[in-house]
Amino acid sequence: MAKKTASESDEIRLKKKVAAKGTEGKDPKSDQALRSLKKRLKRTQRKRRALALRKKNSSSKKTAAPEAKK
């Protein structure tokens, strides 16, 4: 299986799909496809935020450890 060479991230692509589905004029409560797209978008946003938080926390611990030894 080949690597995916996408110029835009999954999050951006999902945002575009949600925006396009939202302008169709259907009732958003009854549209299952729109609901699943929104759920996927929220999931990717949650993953991105969690990764950023993990990186931030790990980097601050690495820089604070040598200073504490002095």
C-alpha positions as CSV (number, residue, x, y, z in Angstrom):
1,M,0.0,0.0,0.0
2,A,1.5,3.3,-1.0
3,K,1.8,6.3,1.2
4,K,-0.8,9.0,1.1
5,T,0.6,12.2,-0.5
6,A,-2.0,14.7,0.5
7,S,-1.3,18.4,0.2
8,E,-4.0,19.1,2.8
9,S,-4.6,17.4,6.1
10,D,-7.5,15.2,7.0
11,E,-8.9,17.9,9.3
12,I,-8.9,20.5,6.5
13,R,-10.5,18.1,4.1
14,L,-13.2,17.2,6.6
15,K,-13.9,20.8,7.3
16,K,-14.5,21.4,3.6
17,K,-16.9,18.4,3.4
18,V,-18.9,19.5,6.5
19,A,-19.2,23.0,5.1
20,A,-20.4,21.6,1.7
21,K,-22.9,19.2,3.3
22,G,-24.2,22.0,5.6
23,T,-25.1,24.2,2.7
24,E,-27.3,21.6,0.9
25,G,-30.4,22.7,2.8
26,K,-31.2,19.4,4.4
27,D,-32.2,19.1,8.0
28,P,-28.9,18.6,9.9
29,K,-30.5,16.5,12.6
30,S,-31.8,13.8,10.1
31,D,-28.7,13.8,7.9
32,Q,-26.6,10.8,9.1
33,A,-23.7,11.4,6.6
34,L,-23.3,15.0,7.9
35,R,-23.4,13.7,11.5
36,S,-20.7,11.1,10.9
37,L,-18.5,13.7,9.1
38,K,-18.8,16.0,12.1
39,K,-17.9,13.1,14.4
40,R,-14.8,12.3,12.3
41,L,-13.8,16.0,12.3
42,K,-14.1,16.2,16.1
43,R,-12.1,13.0,16.5
44,T,-9.2,14.4,14.3
45,Q,-9.3,17.7,16.2
46,R,-9.1,15.9,19.5
47,K,-6.2,13.8,18.3
48,R,-4.3,16.9,17.1
49,R,-4.8,18.7,20.3
50,A,-3.8,15.7,22.4
51,L,-0.6,15.3,20.4
52,A,0.3,19.0,20.8
53,L,-0.3,18.8,24.5
54,R,1.8,15.7,24.9
55,K,4.7,17.4,22.9
56,K,4.4,20.5,25.0
57,N,4.4,18.7,28.3
58,S,7.3,16.4,27.3
59,S,9.5,19.3,26.1
60,S,9.0,21.4,29.2
61,K,10.0,18.4,31.4
62,K,13.2,17.9,29.4
63,T,14.3,21.5,29.7
64,A,13.3,21.8,33.4
65,A,15.2,18.7,34.5
66,P,18.8,19.9,33.9
67,E,18.1,23.2,35.6
68,A,16.9,21.5,38.8
69,K,20.2,19.6,39.1
70,K,22.3,22.7,39.7
